[in-house]
Amino acid sequence: MISEVFVTCAVTGSATPRQKNVPITPEEIADSAIEAARAGAAVVHLHVRDLETRKGSRNPALYRQVVERIRKSNVNPVINLTAGPGCSIVLGGPESPLPLAAGTDMPGAIERLVHVEELRPEICSIDCGSMNWAGGELVMANSSGMLRAMTRHVQKLGVRPELEVFDTGHLMEVRDLVKEGFVDDPPLIQLCMGTRYGAPDDLHTLLALVHQVPPGAIYATFAVGRMSLPWVALAPLVGANVRVGLEDNLYLSHGRLATNAELVQRAVEILDRMGVRIMGADEVREKLKLKVQA
């Protein structure tokens, strides 16, 4: 067990269904992140949404609106921008996989990082592998070459990658990225549990992943859906930091829609009752050796 952790709030994600509690516009996303920071989140993990389709977007202009609004506020959380969008392959079907179907989005490594290069957050998340995604013909595709190109680029930018692990093989990729020098010390890893066709949200699987984390790495874990808040209590017991937010879970309790601030508040309450201290944003900057961006 560790005695202090930092809390990340994953504010909206790219696939969470549109409910009245899910922020969509840049203003809604930024304001929800600010409220989460005031509630105790040291890190805010940010996606943006297309204003017409309400689905995830890679539009740098939308990211700029969100980031600038947060930076102009009276809170100063660590900003973590996703670099996950841009790895979607939708096959044409089992009998005719080619040509690829609508929804395929596969830009190059540098194009996926345009918003990161422009806005220079302290952290950006990178999904460290490929997998079937929630059924059907959708595949999340991140080749080893793509991951090396992306991690090398953010390394040059001075941005810390948060290496997102959805299954055991992804962690093996992380270990090689660290060993080959594509990731500076200390490596930052997020163990993502309970995503369909990824690592299940059970203790045995989590422990198997924890035992494979590279020496010296700082890691966090979260689970999606109903296990999100129980995972808050589990995380420090396995040496992990904490993530909550509407990207992962829409509810504070059965049938009760949450806000991001409420999910952070609940996480803080759980951790406080366990005697675990919550780290502030500046402490996280020091711990992760982050480079504060302008």
Salt bridges, closest charged atoms under 4 A:
GLU4 OE1 - ARG277 NH2 2.66
ASP31 OD1 - ARG69 NE 2.81
GLU68 OE2 - ARG64 NH1 3.11
ASP105 OD1 - ARG58 NH2 3.01
GLU111 OE2 - ARG58 NH1 3.82
GLU117 OE1 - HIS153 NE2 3.11
GLU118 OE1 - ARG64 NH2 3.74
GLU122 OE2 - ARG285 NE 2.56
GLU164 OE2 - ARG243 NH1 3.50
GLU173 OE2 - ARG148 NH1 2.82
GLU180 OE1 - ARG148 NE 3.00
GLU247 OE1 - HIS45 NE2 3.60
GLU247 OE2 - HIS47 NE2 3.42
GLU247 OE2 - ARG243 NH2 3.53
ASP248 OD1 - ARG243 NH2 2.74
GLU262 OE2 - ARG256 NH2 2.90
GLU269 OE1 - ARG266 NE 3.51
ASP282 OD1 - ARG285 NH1 2.84
GLU283 OE2 - ARG277 NH2 2.72
